[in-house]
Amino acid sequence: MARYEQVQGTVALITLTNPPVNALSAAVRLGITETVTRALRDPEVKSMVICGENGVFCGGADIREFAKPMSGPPLVPMIAAIEEGEKPVVAAIEGAAFGGGLELALGCHYRIAHSKARVGLPEVTLGLLPAAGGTQRLPRLIGLAPALDLITTGRHVTAQEALKLGIVDQVTDQSALDLAIQFAQQVVGQPLLPRKLSTRQTPCPPDVDGLLEETMAQVKQRARGAMAPIACVQAVRAAATLPYQAGMQKEQELMATLFHSSQARAMQYCFFAQRAVGRWSLSSGAHSGNSKPRPVSKVAVIGLGTMGRGITVALVKAGMSVLAVETNKKQLEIGKQMVSAMLKHDAQKRNATPRLDLLHFTIDLLELKNTDLIIEAVFEDMALKKQVFKELSSVCKADAFLCTNTSGLDVDELAAVTKRPELVVGMHFFAPAHVMKLLEVVHGSRSSPEAVATAMHLGKRLGKVSVLVGNCAGFVGNRMLKPYLEQANFLLEEGATPELVDGALEEFGFPMGVFKMSDLSGLDVGWRIRKEAGLTGPNVDPRDPPRRRQGRRYSPLPDLVCEQGRLGQKNGRGWYLYDKPGGRVATPDPSIHKFLEEYRIKHGISPRQIDRQEVVERCLFALINEGFRSLDDGIAAGPEDIDMIYVFGYGWPRHRGGPMFYAGMVGLPRVLTRLEHYRQAHPEVPHLEPSPLLRRLVASGSPPINKWRDFLQRPHSQL
Ligand SMILES: CCCCCCCC/C=C\C/C=C/C(=O)SCCNC(=O)CCNC(=O)[C@H](O)C(C)(C)COP(=O)(O)OP(=O)(O)OC[C@H]1O[C@@H](n2cnc3c(N)ncnc32)[C@H](O)[C@@H]1OP(=O)(O)O
C-alpha cells in the first residue's frame, strides 16, 4: 500500500498505492510508517519524497473505516515521525491532497504542487475536524484567519491559491514529482527545524479574541445546528492560544466528541449517497454501467423566464454552446440582457471572462435543427408545453433529445405528442438553476436508457447531483413536499402561527421555514396549481364544504391569503410582512394572526397550544411517510435518492442526513407510532396514515437503511 524506491541515488521515493484516491487506510498507514522508518534508517538516503499513485496525492483518511473498529497505526504519530525525522521530506502533490492527505503533507518539510492540484481540509463536511494535526499545523503555517476560513468551511483551494496562502512552496505545470525529487536533493543539509510546523508560533492579528469571537458567531449562524464547524473554531483557537502539544490534546478531545456523533454518521452517509445516486438502474436491466450517454455539444433552452435563464447560465458556465429561444423579440431582448448580466456577474466574482461567445439568441425555432438536446423551460402549463413539444418534434433533427424542465407535470403526456417518445426525459432543475446543485432526471415510461444516460451525464457536466426519478405528479421532491405544506396549513388551523411553525423547522436546521419558503417562491404559484386541480376557484364542486375537497380534508388558508392580494416577498406581503416589495426581511404580521383567529371562529375551531415537537413531527413525518410511498411506488430507486434530493434541492440539513436517513436515526418504530398517534388525533387530516412500507420495515425489526431496498414491493415501478 506504499511503494518504496530509491531514486537519484539518495532520495527515498514513497508512493501511496490505494486507488482510486489513495485514501489512508490501515494498510496505507502501515506502509507509510514502515517505509519512512526504513528511509530514516538507511544511511544512503539523504531525503525523501512522498507522492500518490495515478496522479492523486491522497483523498484523506479512509472514510469507510470510520464505521469499523480502529486498526493499524494511527495518523498522528505517523505524521509526527515524518516531521520529527532528521531527513527532509517533500510532498509531491498531484490531483488532490484532502483531509488526512493534506495533514500528511503538512507533516512533510516541503510541499510541491502541480498547477491543477487542489488541497483542503474538508473534514467539517463529514461532521469531523482535521484531527491529524491539521487544526494545529495549518494555522502555524498560514496564520489564524486563513486557517479558520479553510477549516470551518472545508473549501477546496487551487494550487495557485495554496501558493499565495503559503500552503505549498512551489507550483509547477510540469511533473510535480520530478520537481519534488530535484527539490529533495537540493534541500539536503539545510536547517530542518524552521520547516517543522509544530515548532512555530501561529501568526495572529492583534485582536485574536475579537477574530475568534466574530468567526464563532458567523460559524454558528451558518452551521444551522451542526456541531463540527463550532468544534473546528475551538480547535483552531487552541493553535493560537496553547503550546503545540496542548493544542493537539484539545484537537483529540474535540474529535472524540464528534467522531461517534449521529451528525458525523449522517454527513458521511451523505458523502457516499451523493456518489451512489450517480449509479442509476432501471427495471429493464439498463443501468449506468451499460448505457452510454450520447455526446452533446449544442444545447438549446426554450423560454427565458427565471428557470430558462438559470439553466442557460449553468450550461454556459460548463462551457457549452447554447441557443436560447424566446417567443418574441421583446422577451428575447429582456432574456438576453438578464442572462448576459448574470454571466458577467458570475465571471466577475471568479475573476474570469464571461463566455458570452457561447450564447446565441433567437426567436426562430427553425434554428434548432442542428441542436443535439433541447431543454424546454416555458410556463408550467400542460397545454402550452404540449404545443412546444409538438413543434420541437417537427423542427428538431430526428435524434435530438427533447427534455422538459417541468416541476411535476406528466412527462409521458408530453412524450406522447412527439414522434420520438424514447428521446423525451424530464430534467427538473431547481431555482436558481445556475446555483442549486440538484437535478431530478425524470424517466418517462418510454424514455430510452440512452436518453436517461445523456441527461444524467449532462447534469454531471453542469456540476449537479443528478438523481433519476420516476414519472408521477411532482416526481420525488415536490410529491413529498405536498404533505409537508399541508400539515403546516393544518397546524395553522389548529392554533399555530407561521412564525411558530417556521421557528421549529429552522431550529431543526432548514435555512427557512415552510411559510417563509412559500413567500419566497411566490404564493400565487401554488394557488394557480390548486386552481387548475379544481381545489380552489371556479372549478370547485359547489357541494364541497369549505374545508373539504375531492373527498378529503382541505385547508383553504393559502387560497384565502392569496385572495387578500398577499403574494409573498414579491409584493411585500405574504405569510409575513416584508420591508418592501421584493424585500427579504420578514416580520410577523398581526393582521395574519387576526385573520387566523377569525378563520378559526368562523369554522368553529378551538385553537390549542402546539409545541415545536408537534410541528417537526407532523410536517416531517408526513413528508417521510410520502417518501416511503414513493419508494414502494418505484418513483425513487432507494432512500439515498430521496435523501440527496432533499439535501441538495430543499435545504434539508446535511448533518441530519436527509429525511429517510433521519427516519432511521429517530427510529422507524417511533416514526410509525407518532404517525399513528397523530392519525388517531386527527382522523380527517390526510397523509398521516402510515405507509405500508414503513409498517413492513417495522414489522421486520427495522433493518438499517442500506437494507430497505430488500423490502420494496414494486408491481408498477416507474423506474
Ligand atoms: C475517538 C476518536 C477517534 C479518532 C480517529 C481519528 C481518525 C481520523 C484522523 C484524522 C482526520 C482525518 C480525516 C479525514 O481525512 S476524512 C477524509 C477527508 N477527505 C475528504 O473529504 C475527501 C473525500 N474525497 C473527495 O473529495 C473526492 O473523492 C476526491 C476529490 C478526492 C476525488 O474526486 P473524484 O475524482 O470525483 O472521485 P469520487 O469522489 O467519485 O471518489 C472516487 C471513489 O473514491 C471514494 N473515496 C473518495 N475519497 C475517499 C475517502 N477519503 N475514503 C474512502 N473512500 C473515498 C469515493 O467514495 C468513490 O468511491 P465510490 O463511492 O465507490 O464511487
The ligand as a Gaussian input file, in Angstrom:
#p B3LYP/6-31G(d) Opt

LIG

0 1
 C      -12.474000       8.637000      19.155000
 C      -11.593000       9.437000      18.309000
 C      -11.156000       8.654000      17.110000
 C      -10.276000       9.491000      16.302000
 C       -9.962000       8.830000      14.992000
 C       -9.257000       9.798000      14.188000
 C       -9.066000       9.320000      12.769000
 C       -9.057000      10.453000      11.817000
 C       -7.917000      11.314000      11.944000
 C       -7.758000      12.380000      11.194000
 C       -8.809000      13.087000      10.487000
 C       -8.793000      12.912000       9.036000
 C       -9.958000      12.781000       8.460000
 C      -10.074000      12.687000       7.004000
 O       -9.163000      12.737000       6.240000
 S      -11.652000      12.483000       6.469000
 C      -11.488000      12.459000       4.719000
 C      -11.272000      13.822000       4.191000
 N      -11.240000      13.771000       2.764000
 C      -12.263000      14.116000       2.002000
 O      -13.286000      14.517000       2.464000
 C      -12.080000      13.949000       0.523000
 C      -13.096000      12.994000       0.016000
 N      -12.926000      12.715000      -1.396000
 C      -13.176000      13.623000      -2.352000
 O      -13.481000      14.762000      -2.137000
 C      -13.081000      13.120000      -3.752000
 O      -13.253000      11.737000      -3.734000
 C      -11.762000      13.466000      -4.461000
 C      -11.689000      14.957000      -4.733000
 C      -10.557000      13.008000      -3.663000
 C      -11.754000      12.722000      -5.838000
 O      -12.929000      13.077000      -6.532000
 P      -13.393000      12.247000      -7.814000
 O      -12.261000      12.015000      -8.695000
 O      -14.601000      12.942000      -8.336000
 O      -13.795000      10.814000      -7.262000
 P      -15.000000      10.396000      -6.324000
 O      -15.351000      11.430000      -5.381000
 O      -16.082000       9.839000      -7.169000
 O      -14.319000       9.222000      -5.498000
 C      -13.898000       8.006000      -6.130000
 C      -14.182000       6.877000      -5.175000
 O      -13.337000       7.020000      -4.042000
 C      -14.116000       7.029000      -2.849000
 N      -13.458000       7.927000      -1.902000
 C      -13.042000       9.165000      -2.111000
 N      -12.447000       9.672000      -1.039000
 C      -12.487000       8.717000      -0.113000
 C      -12.022000       8.633000       1.232000
 N      -11.377000       9.634000       1.824000
 N      -12.245000       7.493000       1.890000
 C      -12.859000       6.446000       1.314000
 N      -13.331000       6.457000       0.035000
 C      -13.126000       7.598000      -0.653000
 C      -15.466000       7.538000      -3.289000
 O      -16.452000       7.143000      -2.396000
 C      -15.600000       6.899000      -4.656000
 O      -15.962000       5.553000      -4.467000
 P      -17.450000       5.093000      -4.758000
 O      -18.283000       5.765000      -3.731000
 O      -17.406000       3.623000      -4.602000
 O      -17.759000       5.570000      -6.140000

